[in-house]
Amino acid sequence: MIPALLPTYARNELAFERGEGAYLFATNGRKYLDFASGIAVTALGHCHPHLVKALIEQGQKLWHTSNLFQIPEQQRLGERLVANTFADTVFFGNSGAEAVELAIKMVRKYHDETGNPGKYRVIGCNGSFHGRTLATLAAAGNEKYLKGFEPVVDGFDHVPFENMNELRAKITGETAAILVEPVQGEGGVRAGSDQYLRALREVCDEYGLLLVFDEIQCGMGRTGKLFAYEWPDVKPDIMTVAKALGGGFPVGACLATEKAAQGMKAGSHGSTFGGNPLAMHLGNAVLDVMLEPKFLEQVRRVSGYFHGKLKSLVAKHPGIYVEARGKGLLAGLRCEVPNTEVCDKLRAAGMVTATAGDNVIRLLPPLIAEERHIDEAIGILDGVARDWKR
């Protein structure tokens, strides 16, 4: 008999009842160091005082009105994102997948508007992840997730990550855009080099394509800048954001230049819940914290400390951990032994992590993490490796 909850998750038996900062507390009474952050969502940790205050404050006033009316908090959040990014305009939805769906629509609308309706294909990268809708699954091209959902939505081509020769060879007269995660999360915590990201911008300019960055996981301070594209100073035409934007409350956004968004007019897109007053108030609360002068400076400092410790751990346990990867506090450890088993042992030792492709353990501490949290995590990782050897 099918259970009350559709069985689409291979859930662990663990259940959490509360969180505080970098820690989760389970119903079994045990405390866990949270280095998954709800898969890069709870970037400010659990029950951050400013977010809790904002939630109560707005929850006592107004939750939802719909976009048939003006929403002042939405206007404010949009203006703040525009002021702090490459973008000229923002659309708010509820999730990353919705943001990517809009990005794909925007790409097609742009070329239709500029007299090239035959340009609709998007080039993506192997190992990418863009969501679970039919179109976003097709955009990533992962056969594991597409199996059983054929026919696959048309309009997407795929090339290896960081391979400009194959990407150039894939461009045709129907190509409309390139869609890339500056740092792949699900695909194995692989950070694109500055040279690669700059080359993507150059090829888009050369062929008249739109450059779309998916910063749903690597954005919102995760790499030590507000957005990862800032490191090489490569401005996309469209960018998708979600996860940490709401600090744990569902918020997604699609940011774009005026050029890329020129075809989007009244009626061309919409969302019932997207941009509601409660979500927008929390999004603004998240930005309040992340835009504080020393916040990202601390993320960069802790990131440097973390990656140094991870490299030392790999050198110490080469038969268990093979390579330290990632950028900022989107870190990964490629394992010699099965990553799922390592993840289980870490959880048994009191730390929550996530797996990723290429046999990688994904390490996503909250951005409020301090060196003491890093030391605790490294101690657990070291202990698991030593126990494994015994």
C-alpha positions in Angstrom: 0.0 0.0 0.0 1.3 3.4 -0.9 2.1 5.6 2.1 0.4 8.9 2.9 3.5 10.7 1.7 4.4 10.0 -1.9 7.5 7.8 -1.6 9.9 9.9 -3.7 12.5 10.3 -1.0 14.9 7.8 0.5 14.6 9.4 3.9 16.9 8.7 6.8 15.0 7.8 10.0 16.4 10.9 11.8 13.9 13.7 12.5 14.8 17.1 13.9 12.7 19.2 16.2 14.7 22.4 16.5 17.8 24.2 15.4 20.1 26.8 16.8 22.9 28.5 14.8 25.0 25.8 13.3 23.3 22.9 15.2 20.3 20.7 14.8 18.6 18.9 17.7 16.9 15.6 16.9 13.8 14.0 18.4 16.2 11.4 19.8 17.7 14.1 22.0 21.0 14.2 20.2 22.8 17.4 18.9 24.2 17.5 15.4 26.6 19.9 13.6 24.7 21.0 10.5 27.1 21.0 7.5 24.3 20.5 5.0 22.3 23.7 5.8 19.2 22.1 4.2 21.2 21.8 1.0 22.6 25.4 1.1 19.3 26.9 2.2 19.7 27.9 5.9 22.7 30.1 5.1 22.3 32.2 8.3 21.9 29.1 10.4 18.9 28.1 12.4 16.6 30.6 14.2 18.7 33.6 13.3 17.4 36.4 15.6 16.9 38.9 12.8 15.0 36.4 10.6 12.8 35.2 13.5 12.0 38.8 14.4 11.1 39.5 10.7 8.9 36.4 10.4 6.9 37.3 13.5 6.7 40.9 12.5 5.3 40.3 9.0 3.3 37.2 10.1 1.3 39.4 12.4 0.6 41.9 9.6 0.1 40.3 6.1 1.0 37.1 4.5 -0.5 37.1 1.0 -2.3 39.4 -1.4 -1.4 38.2 -4.9 0.4 40.2 -7.6 -2.8 41.9 -8.7 -1.7 44.6 -6.3 1.4 46.5 -5.4 3.6 44.7 -2.9 6.0 47.3 -1.3 8.4 44.7 0.2 8.7 43.0 -3.2 9.6 46.4 -4.8 12.2 47.0 -2.1 13.8 43.5 -2.4 13.9 43.9 -6.2 15.5 47.3 -6.0 18.1 46.0 -3.5 19.0 43.0 -5.7 19.3 45.3 -8.8 21.5 47.7 -6.8 23.9 44.9 -5.7 24.1 42.9 -8.9 24.5 43.2 -12.7 20.7 43.0 -13.1 18.1 45.7 -14.1 15.0 43.7 -13.2 13.9 40.8 -11.0 10.9 38.4 -11.0 10.1 36.5 -7.8 8.8 33.0 -7.6 8.9 30.2 -5.0 11.7 27.9 -6.0 14.9 27.5 -8.0 13.2 25.3 -10.6 10.6 28.1 -11.3 13.5 30.6 -11.7 15.2 28.4 -14.2 11.9 27.8 -16.1 11.5 31.6 -16.4 15.1 31.9 -17.5 14.4 29.5 -20.4 11.2 31.3 -21.3 13.1 34.6 -21.2 15.8 33.3 -23.6 13.2 32.2 -26.1 11.2 35.4 -25.8 14.3 37.5 -26.3 15.2 35.9 -29.6 11.6 35.9 -30.8 11.4 39.6 -29.9 14.6 40.4 -31.8 13.5 38.6 -34.9 15.2 35.2 -34.4 12.4 32.9 -33.4 14.3 29.9 -34.7 17.0 30.4 -32.0 15.7 28.4 -29.0 18.3 25.7 -28.1 20.2 26.1 -24.8 23.6 24.5 -24.2 24.1 23.2 -20.7 26.8 21.1 -19.0 27.1 17.5 -18.0 26.8 17.1 -14.3 24.6 20.1 -13.9 21.4 20.3 -11.9 18.7 22.9 -12.5 15.5 21.5 -10.9 12.9 18.8 -11.2 10.4 20.1 -13.7 10.4 18.5 -17.2 12.2 21.4 -18.7 14.8 21.8 -16.0 15.5 18.1 -16.0 16.1 18.3 -19.8 18.3 21.4 -19.3 20.6 19.3 -17.0 20.3 16.1 -19.1 21.0 13.7 -16.3 19.7 10.3 -17.5 19.2 9.1 -13.9 16.6 11.8 -13.3 15.1 11.7 -16.8 14.4 7.9 -16.9 10.7 7.2 -17.1 9.8 10.8 -18.0 10.3 10.6 -21.7 10.0 12.1 -24.2 12.6 14.5 -23.0 11.7 18.2 -23.6 13.4 19.4 -26.7 15.7 22.3 -26.9 18.8 21.4 -24.9 22.3 20.3 -25.8 25.1 19.2 -23.4 28.9 19.5 -23.3 31.5 18.7 -20.6 32.0 21.3 -17.9 35.0 23.5 -18.5 35.4 22.3 -22.1 35.2 25.3 -24.5 36.3 23.4 -27.6 33.3 21.1 -27.4 31.0 24.0 -26.4 32.0 26.0 -29.5 31.5 22.9 -31.7 27.9 22.5 -30.4 26.8 26.0 -31.4 24.4 26.1 -34.4 22.1 28.6 -35.9 19.4 27.4 -33.5 21.5 28.0 -30.3 20.0 30.7 -28.1 21.9 30.6 -24.8 24.4 28.9 -22.6 23.2 27.8 -19.1 25.9 27.1 -16.5 26.4 26.8 -12.7 29.5 28.8 -11.9 30.1 26.2 -9.2 28.4 22.8 -9.8 26.9 21.5 -6.5 24.9 18.3 -7.2 27.4 17.4 -10.0 30.4 17.0 -7.7 31.2 20.5 -6.2 33.2 21.6 -9.1 34.1 25.3 -9.4 34.5 26.8 -12.9 37.7 28.6 -13.3 37.8 32.4 -13.9 39.2 31.7 -17.3 36.3 29.4 -18.2 33.6 31.8 -17.0 35.2 34.6 -19.0 35.4 32.4 -22.1 31.6 31.7 -21.8 30.9 35.5 -21.8 33.2 36.0 -24.8 31.6 33.2 -26.9 28.1 34.5 -26.0 29.1 37.9 -27.2 30.6 36.5 -30.3 27.6 34.5 -31.4 24.8 36.7 -30.1 23.8 34.3 -27.3 22.5 35.0 -23.8 24.6 33.8 -20.9 22.5 32.3 -18.0 24.1 31.6 -14.7 22.4 29.3 -12.3 23.5 30.6 -8.8 20.7 28.8 -6.9 23.2 26.9 -4.8 26.4 28.9 -5.2 24.9 32.4 -4.8 23.8 34.5 -1.8 27.2 34.7 -0.2 28.1 31.0 -0.4 31.4 31.5 -2.2 32.4 34.6 -0.2 31.0 37.1 -2.6 27.2 37.9 -2.8 27.3 36.0 -6.1 29.9 33.7 -7.6 30.0 35.6 -10.9 31.7 38.5 -9.1 35.0 36.6 -8.6 35.9 36.7 -12.3 33.7 39.8 -12.9 31.7 38.1 -15.6 28.3 39.5 -15.8 25.6 37.1 -17.2 22.4 38.3 -19.0 20.2 36.2 -16.7 20.7 34.7 -13.3 18.6 32.3 -11.2 18.6 32.5 -7.4 16.7 30.7 -4.7 17.7 28.5 -1.7 19.4 30.9 0.7 17.5 34.0 -0.5 14.7 33.3 1.9 16.9 31.8 4.7 14.7 28.8 4.9 11.5 30.3 3.6 10.7 29.4 -0.1 11.8 32.2 -2.4 13.1 32.1 -5.9 14.2 34.9 -8.2 15.2 35.4 -11.8 17.4 38.4 -12.4 18.0 39.9 -15.8 19.4 42.8 -17.8 17.0 45.1 -19.6 18.2 43.7 -22.9 17.5 40.1 -21.9 14.1 40.9 -20.5 12.9 43.1 -23.3 10.2 40.6 -24.4 8.7 40.1 -21.0 5.5 42.1 -20.8 2.3 42.0 -18.8 0.8 38.5 -19.2 4.0 36.8 -20.4 4.7 35.2 -17.0 3.1 35.0 -13.5 3.0 33.3 -10.1 0.2 33.1 -7.5 2.4 32.9 -4.5 5.7 34.4 -5.9 6.8 37.6 -4.2 4.2 37.5 -1.5 4.6 39.9 1.5 5.8 37.3 3.9 8.5 35.8 1.6 9.7 39.3 0.6 10.0 40.5 4.1 12.2 37.5 4.9 14.2 38.0 1.7 14.9 41.6 2.8 15.9 40.3 6.3 18.4 37.9 4.7 19.9 40.8 2.7 20.0 43.0 5.8 22.5 40.5 7.3 24.4 39.6 4.2 25.0 43.2 3.2 26.5 44.1 6.5 30.0 45.5 5.9 32.0 42.6 7.5 29.6 39.6 6.8 31.1 38.4 3.5 34.6 39.2 4.8 34.1 36.7 7.6 32.8 34.1 5.1 35.9 34.5 3.1 38.1 34.2 6.2 36.4 31.1 7.4 36.4 29.6 3.9 40.2 30.0 3.6 40.6 28.3 7.0 38.2 25.5 6.0 39.9 24.7 2.7 43.3 24.6 4.3 42.0 22.1 6.9 40.4 20.0 4.2 43.6 19.8 2.1 45.5 18.7 5.2 42.8 16.1 5.9 43.2 14.7 2.3 47.0 14.5 2.8 46.5 12.7 6.1 43.9 10.1 4.9 44.6 9.5 1.2 42.9 6.1 1.2 39.6 7.7 2.4 39.6 11.3 1.0 41.1 11.9 -2.4 40.5 15.6 -3.2 39.2 18.8 -1.6 37.0 20.8 -3.9 34.7 23.8 -4.3 34.8 27.5 -3.5 34.0 29.3 -0.3 31.6 27.5 1.9 30.4 25.3 -0.9 33.0 22.6 -0.3 33.4 19.0 -1.2 35.5 16.0 -0.4 35.9 13.4 -3.2 36.2 10.0 -1.5 38.1 6.8 -2.2 35.4 4.8 -0.4 31.6 5.1 -1.1 30.5 8.6 -0.3 27.1 7.4 0.9 28.7 5.3 3.6 31.0 8.1 4.6 27.9 10.4 4.9 26.2 7.7 7.1 29.2 7.5 9.4 29.5 11.2 9.7 25.9 11.4 10.7 26.4 8.6 13.3 29.3 10.7 14.6 27.1 13.8 15.0 27.5 15.8 11.7 24.9 16.2 8.9 26.3 16.5 5.4 25.0 15.8 1.9 26.3 13.7 -1.0 27.1 14.8 -4.5 28.1 13.4 -7.9 31.6 11.9 -8.5 31.6 10.2 -5.1 31.8 13.5 -3.3 30.7 14.5 0.2 29.1 18.0 0.1 30.0 20.2 3.0 27.7 23.3 3.3 28.1 24.9 6.7 26.0 28.0 7.4 27.6 31.2 6.4 27.7 32.2 10.1 30.1 29.4 10.8 33.2 30.2 12.8 36.6 28.6 13.0 35.5 26.5 16.0 32.7 25.0 13.9 35.3 24.1 11.2 37.5 22.5 13.8 34.6 20.5 15.1 33.8 19.3 11.6 37.4 18.4 10.7 37.6 16.5 14.0 34.6 14.4 13.0 35.9 13.8 9.5 39.2 12.8 10.9 37.6 10.5 13.4 35.5 8.8 10.7 38.6 8.2 8.5 40.6 6.8 11.4 37.8 4.4 12.4 37.5 3.3 8.8 41.1 2.4 8.6 40.8 0.3 11.8 
